[in-house]
């Protein structure tokens, strides 16, 4: 594995050295495009967006593009209007034993992106950094909504290497009040957390740790990664997104809520229970997505997965 990683690192470094255009950011009134040269990688939604005044949301990625320019995510899909691109949010938000909102459903909840910046990282990577205040109309101070969580998120975008693009997410949640708790849906499914809404067409295949995984109604136990591949690429060719949970995450590896149709793919943490975020210690979650053209048996894809996990 070490030799495989070393070879990948050498190829990656050489490819990065030859690049004339690093990953860059182009801002708009609503957010920011992250671009690889002239090719768009994804759009970060900074300003709150709604559907006829409902399901207002911000702080997510859509559209996210495949390697040939195809769109790999959905926003406001007809079956679940609250789903959105690549997003990270929870059903339950509690403050001082009061349930103040349902961020997953976009109810009694808002996110105010107060800062957005971009820096160049090593090997031609680009790092988008945002500060986000979580608020609810059910939590007021002196009659004004008061933030309960400060989110600091960094999204690192890598150049394409061997037909794969890696995007890393570091999500840091800082409690601004005592008694802050987050949790998934309160039913037996326990969904919410880091999620991807990808178009689901006939022929989609789910793979983890080299084995096909069959979606179930409840969360499934699998490896630290879940690949979703199928004919969603340009002109119906194969393409896919691999979701990866990092070793540093609580309760690693998380369980998965996966769906063959009309839904999202979800690292289902912490399930239907709640976890407290202490004011003295932020909650830090790390995930990656790897965008590619083939199935999970792609050797280069497995090499990049090894580098993420080790």
N, C-alpha and C positions, 0 to 999 in steps of 0.2 A: 504493500500500500504506500509505503514511503517513497519507493522508486516511482510509482505512478504519480504521486503528488508532485515529486520533484520534476518529472518530465513535463507535467502540466504547468508548473510554475515557470519553467524555462520557456515553453511555448508562449505562455501568457505574457511574460516579460518582453519577449522578442516582438510579439505582435503589438504590444503597447508602445514599444520604442519606435516602431515604424509608423505609428499613427500620426497624421498631420493635424487632425482635429480631435481634441478630447471631448468627453461628455460635457455638455453645456446646458445652461438654463435660459429660457426666453420667457419673460414675464408678460402677463396680460392683465386686464382689469379684474378677471375672475380667478386667476391662479398662475400656474407656470407650466410651460412645456419643458420636459427634459428631453434633450436631443442628442443623438450620436451622429455628429456631422450634420448632414441635411435630413437625416431620418428621425422622425419622432419616435420616442420610446414610450412615454406616457404623459398624461396631463394630471397635475395635482390641483384638486379643487379647493381653493382657499376660501372663496366667498360662498356663503350659504346658497344652496340651490334647491328649488322645490318643484313640485308638479301641481300646477294650479293652486299654489298656496299650501299644499299638503306635503308631508314627508320631507320637510326641510332638513338638509344635511350639508356638511362640508368635511374637509380633512379626510379625503380619500383619493384614490387613483382611478381615473377613467377619462378617456379610453386608454387602455394598455395595448400596445401594438405587438404583433408577432414579428418575426425576423424579415418577413417579406412585405410588411406594411399592412397586414390584415388586422382587424380589431378583434382582440381576444377577450374583451370584457363587455358586460351589459350594465346599463343604468336605468332605473325605473322600469324593470321588466314587468309585463302585464300581470304575471302570476304573483309577483311579490314586489310591489312598488317601492318598498323600503330597502331592497337590495341595491348595492352600488359597487361596481368595479372590484377593486381590491380595497378592503376596509377592515377596521379593527374596532369592535365595539361590543357592548354587553347588554343583556336584557335588563338586568337588575342594577340599579344605582341607589344606594342607601347612604344617608347621612344622619348620624345620631339617632339610629333606629327609626328613621322616617324614610319610606321609599319615595324618592323625589323625582324619578323619571325612568323611562325605558328608552335608552339610547338606540337599541337595536331597531325598535319600531319608530324611531324619530318622534317620540311622544314626551312632552314636558322636558325637553332637552335641547340644548344648543351648544355649539362649539365655536368659539371666537378665536380665529388664528391671528395672534397679535404680532408675531414676527415670522419672517420667511427669509432665509439666506441660502447661499450656495457657495461651496468651496470645492476646489480640486483636491482629490486624494491621490494616493499612490497608484501607479500603473494606469494612468489616464482615467481613473474613476471620477465621478462627480457626486458630491454629497449635498442633498437637499436637507436643510434643517428647519424645523418649525417649532414654534411655541404656541400651545393651544389651551385656552381656558374652557373648562367644562362648566356649564351653568344650567340652572333649572328655575322656572317660574315658581316652583314650590320651595325654593330656598332663598329667602330674602333677608337682607339686613337694612334696617331703616327704610323699608319699602322698596329696595332696589335688589335686583338679582345679584347674588354674590357667588363668585367662582368657588367650586368645591375641589377641583383637581386642576393642577397645571401639568399639561402633557408636554414633554420634550421628545420629539421624534426625529430621527435621522434616517434618511433613505439613501443608500449608496448604490449607484448604478454603474455596472461594469460594462466595458466594451464586449462585443461578441467575440468569443473564442471557441474554435472548433464547432461552430454551429449552435452555440448556446449563449444566452445572456443571463447573467446573475444580477438580482436586485436584493439587497439586504435591508432589513427593517430593524431598527433599535427603538423600541417604544418604552419611554420612561414616564411613569405616572406618579406625581407628587401630590399627596393629600394636603389640602389647605385647611381642612377642618378635622376635628376628631370624629371617630366613628364612621369613616368612609369605607364602604364595602361595595364590591362589584360581583356579579355572578351571572350565570347563563339562565336559560329558560327554566322555569320552575317545574316543568313536567319531566318525564323520564328521559327525554332526549337530552336536555341540558345544553342546547346549542348556544352559540355566540363565541366571540373571541376574534382571532385572525381568520379572515374569510376571503374567498375569491368567487366572484360570480362570472362564470365562463359560459359561453353558449354551449348547450348540450344537444347534440345531434345524434342521429343513429350511428352506432359504431364507436361510441366513446368507451375507453378502457381505463380502469383504475388499477394501478400497480404500486406495491410497496415492498421494499426489501426483496425485489426480484420475483414476487408472486402476485398474481392477479387477486384483487380484492373485490368482493361483490357488495355493493351498497345495501345497507339494511336500514330499517326504520330508526333503530337506535344507534348510538355511537359504536364504532368498531375499533378493536385493538389491532394495531399494525405497527410498522416501523416508524422511525422518526420522519419519514418523508411519504408523501402521497403524490403520485403522478397521475394527471388527467390528460389523456391524449386521444385524438381522433381526427376525423376529416374536417377540421375547422380552419385549416390554413388557406392560403390563396388558391383559388380555383378548386377547392375541396381537397387539397393535399393534406397530408398529416401535419399536425402541429400540436403543441401541448404546453402545459404549465405544471411544473413540479413544485409543490409546497413543502417547505422544510422547517421543522422545529429544531431549535438549537439545544445543545446539551445543557446550557446554563439555565434553561427555563424551569420554573417550578413544576414538579410532578412529571418531569421528562420521562418517556415520551408521552405527549398528550394523546388522547383518543381522537377519533375522526368521525365527523358527521359528513357523509358523502351521499350524493344524489345523482341518479341517472337522468333525471328530467326535472324541469321547472323549479330549480332551487340552486343554492350556493354550495360550495365546498368549504369545510370549516374545521379548524383546529379547535376542538370543543373543550376549552379550558376556561374556568375550573369545573365545568359541568353545572348541575342544578344547585350546587351549594354556593355560598358566597365566601369571598376572601377579603380580609381587612387590609387596607393600605394605611400604614402608620405614617404620621407626620414626620417621624424621625428617620424613616427608611423608605425610599421610593420603590415601587414595583417596576422591575425591568424585564421586558420580554423581547426575545430576539427570534426573528423568522427570516427566511429567504424564499424567493421564488426564482425558478430557473425556467426561462422561456426557450423553447427548442422546436425543431422541425420533426422529430421522430418520436418513437415510443421509448419507454423506460429502459429498453435493452440497449440503447445507444451507449457505446463505450465511453465516449467523451463526456456525456451527461453524467455517467457514474463517477468519472474522475472528478468532475466539478463538485458533485455531491460529497465525495470523500473529503475534498478540501473544505467544504462548509462545515462538515461534522467534526473534523479533526484539526 
